[in-house]
Amino acid sequence: MNKKFSIVIIVFSLLLIIWLGMGVGDNELPYVTIDELSEDYSNKPGKRFRIGGIVYQGSVIVDEKDPLLTNFILEQEKKFMKVSYHQILPDMFKDGSEVIVEGIFDGEVFFADNLMTKCASKYEGDLRDAAQGSEKI
Amino acid sequence: MPIFGDLTLSISLGLSLITIVLSIIYIVTKDKRFFFTSERTILSVCFLVFLSTFSLFSSLLNSDFNVDYVARYSSIETPIIYKFTAIWAGQSGSLLFWLFILSGYVALVVIQNKNKHQKLMPFVIITLSSIQLFFLILVNFVANPFIPAEANFVIENGLGLNPLLQNPTMAIHPPILYLGYVGFSVPFAFAIAALCSKELNTSWLQTIRRWTLFTWLALGIGILLGGWWAYNELGWGGYWAWDPVENASLMPWLTATAFIHSIIIQEKKNMLKMWNMILILITFTLCIFGTFLTRSGIVSSVHSFTASSLGPIFLAFVFLILFVCIYLLITRSKYLKSEKKLESFASRESGFLFNNVIFVSICFAVFWGTMFPVFSEAFTGSQITVGPPFFNQIIIPISLILLFLSGIGPLLAWRKTSKESLVRNFSIPSILGLVVVLIGILMGLIGLYPIITTFLCAFVFFTIVIEFWRGIKVRNNKYNENIMIALLNMINKNRSRYGGYIVHLGIVIMFIGFIGKAFDIEKESSLRIGESIFLSNYKITLLNLRESERPNHYAWIADLEVEKDGKIISTLVPEKRVYFHKNETPDRRQPHSELSIFSTWREDIYSIFGGIDTEKDLLSIKIMINRLVKLVWLGGYFVLFGTVIALWPKKSLKRI
């Protein structure tokens, strides 16, 4: 009987591995740089990517007619990319904040459907900020 | 005070080393005096760690900003309760807090087992001391919470606690989660001790059964509270995001759940010794691995502390634990062989075994998805993440098999179940399950997974109800007790079994809550005063936009009126707050959306203040209708209640 059990468990494990492989294939989201994105997007139109960078100072424009539509420029080591995001922005989103966006690229604009801000580290700020008012050296 | 805290930490480091040495000497020489001394030194370590934690707390309470940690995580305005919770808000403080809880457990174990388990205890003490030593090294040399603030200026006020953490749930979520994480040290220590001393009968298992159950409960409740906090505070409208750090806490919970099921077989049938050993060792390793994931910043997550030098140290510790475990398992493998074999697929033993296989599979799938970015980067050079859709696609079907198993488990007999009894026991719950699905479909239930889940939930629910009913009927016939008394006596006579069923009921209720997720709807919109949004059968109107200045923040408030089928049922008041609004550096001002939720059993109306255009008086808002979310929390209460029943101590025989 124990042999039969082993066989069942081995078969189950194999199925699990195949199942996991399929899951990865369906949902993979490559984390790319702006350079890689420009090369990769043309091979697979409509494929989703994930990309991180800094919101370029002064580039955030909220649409005149639709306040939910935000356009900004993402900077990644002196490379720039236009990003368009049509949802409510996270609280920590602002000029100069570090963000990760997920979405599709059409060669010119990155249409993000998910935008995450890296905030935790920002919070653990410089103690100097706490010294407001007192003498700074 | 900080010097005192620092000093106690250094002394405990030394004492902890001495404890390990003394225990080893005892094992070699068998001279009892060394063992008694080691018991005292380990208790002293615990006491000193308590003193050290209180010293940090007192610095926080007195706003002693000369301490770097205090200046970073509290400020004069921080309310007292959150000065207390600031202990675990940052890296070094939370490590001290880990150590604090560990020391509490250690003291309890040593006192509880005085003069008991004489062969196991020296090894238990060595193992627990080594874990303490590891954390003591961290808080002494790598992340010391008592280091003075490095500032050549006067710090008049601290930076303050992150407003997201200033929430009552956040005051209890981390400690409860830690009670779970840290608590697995004890079963782990006993497992290692059993392996080292070759005392591998079931006595060590019986000692840790309650520990494991308590720890399992704490971890589960901790995870659930985290979800509750995310739902009520973070504003993305969900309670689970498959975030790496959430996964890190889920993995040990899964293997621990497998463990508390499979030890039943070892206790009753003396089987699966090796397997149980592996499960508990893996569970603890996953706890440390989870801490590693949180601290190292190796995978990006909302929870992560700042990336730090702690990652490699934790990883080294994980590998050390793995090495020790594997070495012990291999050298002791001949003592871990089971005498008995499985007799049939349709037996309770094999039911438990499959349950274990599934739990471990889910755990592996979670591990795979969480670590995929790391693996893909290591092997292909480019980082590929998989995200929540992967987890939902993979894990929903596997967990449905598990749900099914929790339904048939009680129907299976030990050793072998006859076909007739299977058919007899299966038919009623299955038919009732189908009836529920039909009613559901008539009421608008749609989609493959929701329908299957509904069927399984009903199926499991009815098997449990029938199980209770049978027990009651037996007592009713035998002792002529009325239904209520029979129910209470029945539960009382077999607490772990019926407590377990109540936990299963809780899980079923949670799964019904999960079905609701498939029917959530949401809408984002911008509104002027007087305008409305229509969503499902709700009409939500913006009545007013207000501003208000409060002691520690500035707030914009939207007054929303909720109408259902023409009747006003509630008002929602989501806010956008700016904390530290008086700070001169705009970067330090921190915006925060305060949600407003109207909750019913059927659905929650969830409103998020997106933003405001003060020139045009235009509000951007997101409204979500989240179905059946309350059932997820209700299920949690059932799990808590059932586990407490199972844990409740039996009346001691002496008193009778």
Interface residues (C-beta under 8 A of the other chain):
Chain A: M1 N2 K4 F5 I9 F12 S13 L16 W19 L20 G23 V24 D26 N27 E28 L29 P30 Y31 V32 E36 R50 V62 D66 P67 L68 Q87 I88 L89 D91 M92 G96 I100 E102 M116 K118 A120 S121 Y123 E124 G125 L127 R128 D129 A130 A131 Q132 G133 S134 E135 K136 I137
Chain B: F65 D68 A71 R72 S75 G90 A149 E150 A151 N152 F153 V154 I155 E156 N157 G158 L159 N162 S300 V302 H303 S304 F305 T306 A307 K341 L342 E343 S344 F345 S350 L353 V357 S361 F364 A365 W368 G369 F372 P373 S382 Q383 I384 T385 V386 G387 P389 F390 Q393 I394 I398 E524 S525 S526 N583 E584 T585 D587 R588 Q590 P591 H592 S593 I608 G610 G611 D613 L618 S620 I621 K622
